[in-house]
Amino acid sequence: MTATLDVIIAGGGRVGFQTAELLADRGHDVTIIERDDRVVSDIADEWVATVIHGDATDPSIIEQAGVERADVIAALTGESGLNLAVCLAASELTPGIRTVARIDRAARESYTRFVDAVLFPERAGARVAANEISGSDVQTLADVTGSLDIMLVRVAEGAPAAGKQLTEVRFPAGTLVVSDENGERIARSDTTLSAGSRYVVAVEPDVADEVMNLLQG
């Protein structure tokens, strides 16, 4: 079981508040810093988290939120520069704290030099949209690091890999079939890729098309 975390979220807007709701539902302690009076009033009425009114780039406000005891600070406002400033200030005040910054474009490398993790909500939303549009045969499950994709893929009838064991399929380097067809075991060399069954597959982007051709035809 995951230990209870003490989390500070800078920004109580749509992304920040929904993140706070999810974390609170999982039993974590959440404090939101928000500078907009109206937003503060709205989220305070929800009783999801402790709410502090103020500018999260102000070190005294971060200290008021309890940064010295926090495990994580997530800066989730709609301003990337502000989010980075919040994370840097928190790291200065509490060197061991985990920092997460929302960014407004897919520029991971330049931001991960300064924070522990970045998130790009628009990209996550686009993945969900693509999943819904393309149906259930191929679904991206997660963006784990860089551009590596974890996908749930249904093997199509007549696909080159259908009915074959993993050792018989020439997957390109940069591919890892993770699960068996039931999702209960890690795939093994004798795992058979059955048509109509779904498997968790990790792929690097430059080989994704080749892998899809093998599994989907």
N, C-alpha and C positions, 0 to 999 in steps of 0.2 A: 504494500500500500504506500502511496506517495505521502511524504510528510507534509504537514500543514506549512504553507509558505506565507510569509509576510510580504505582501506585494504593494508597491506604490504604482499607480497609473497616473501619468500626466496627461490630462485631456479627457474630459467627460463627454465628448461628442459621441456620435454613432458608434465608431469603432471602439473607443475607450470604454463606453458604458456597457456595450454588449460583451466585451472581454471581461469586464468586472463581474457581470452577471454569471458568466460561465465559471469563472474562478470561484466565486462565492458559492455556487451550486456544488462545486467540488470540495468545499470545506476550507478554502484558503481565506486568509484575512486580507482584505483589500482596502486601500485608502486611495481616493481619487483627489487629484489636485485640478481645480478648474477655475479659470479666471472670469468666466462669463456669469454674471449674477443670475440670469434667467436659467441657464443650464444647471447651475448649482442648486437652485430651488427645485427644478424638475427632478434631478437625480436624488436629492436628499429625501424627497417624498417616497422614493422607491425602497428605501431601507436596505439597499444592497451592500453599501460600503460606507466607510467613514468618508466624509467629504470636507475638503479644505478649500476655502476660497482664496485664490491668489495666483500669482505668476510663478509657474514651476521653474523658470530660469533663475528665480531669486533663491539663493542658497538658504536664506532664513526660512523660506516657505518649505523647501525640501526637508530641512531639519525639523520643522513643525510636523511634517508628515511622518516623522520617525525613521529617517533614512539610516540612522546609526544601528537600528535593529532589523532593517528590512533585508530580505533575501534577494529581491529583484526590484528593479525599477523599469517600467515600460513607458516610454514616451510615445504616445499615440495620437498626438495632435495632427492636424493636417499640414503642418509646416516642418519639413525635414530639418532645416537648420536649427529651428527651435528644439526639435527632438534630440538632435545631437548635442546641443548645448546642455540640455537637462541631463543627459546620460554622462557627459563629461563632468558636470558639476557633482553629480551623485558619486561618481568614481573617485573624485577628489576628496569628498567628505567621508566616504566609506569605501576604501580601496577594494574590498572583497566582494562588493555587491555585483550581481549579474545585471547587465544592461541590455535592453531591447529597444530598438528605435524603429519607428514607422518611417518609411521613405516614400517618395512620390514618383520614383522611377526605378527601373531595374538596374541599379548601379551598385551591386553588392560589394564589389571589391574595394571601392573607395570608402565605403562606410564601415565595413567590418574591420578596418584598421583601428577603429576607435571604439566600437561597441562589440558586445558578445554576439549579438544576433540582430538581424534586420528583418522587417516584414513589409510586404508590398500588397496591401489588401486588394488593390485592383487586379493584380495578377491572380490572386487566390479566387476572386470572384469570377474572373474570366475562365479559370479552370473548371469551376462548377458549371458555368454556362455551357462550356464546350462539352462537358460530360452529359448534360441534359440534352443538348442538341444532337450529339452523335449517338445517343442511346446507350444501352447497357453492355455492348460488346467490348468496349475499351473505355476504362475510366481511370483518370489520374487520381491517385489517392493522396499523394503528398509531394511536396517539394522539400526534400530533406536537407540538401546542402548544394550550393551552387545551382546548376541546372539539372542535376540528376533527378529523374522521375521514377516514382514508384507507382506502377499501374496494375489495375485488375483487368486481365485480358481473357476474353472467351475465345477458345480455339475454334476456328470455323471449319465446317465440314469441307473436306477437300483441300484444306491448307497444307502446304509442304510438310509441316511438323505434325499434323494430325495423325494420331495412332502410333507415334514413334516414342521410344524412350529418349531421355535427354542425351544419352551418349550417342544416339544416332542422328541428332540434329546439329548442324554446323552453325551454331549461334556465333555471331561476331564477338570479338573481344569488346568488353564494355557492357555485357549482358549477364544478368543473374536471375535465373528462375528461382523464386524464393519458396513458394509453397506448393504442396500437392493439390490435387483437384478439390479436396474438401476443405482446404485451408486449415487443417489440423496438424499437419506435419511439415517439416522442412523438406523441400524437394531433394531427392537423391538421384544418383546416376541412373537407377532403374525406374525412376518415375516416368510414367507414360502420359503423354499429352493427349488426352482424349477429346475428340471433337464434341463441342457443346459444353465442355467444362471450363471453369474459369480458374486462372492461376495468377498469383501475385508475381510480377516481374519488375526488376529494376533495370533501367537502361540509361546509358549515356546518350545525349541528344543526337550525336552524329551517327549513331547506329539504330536509332528508333525506327526509321522507315524500313530498314532491312529486317528488323525483328518483327515488325508488324506484318511484313510480307510472308514471313515464315509461319506466323501464327494465324493470320487472317486470310492469306492468299491474295 
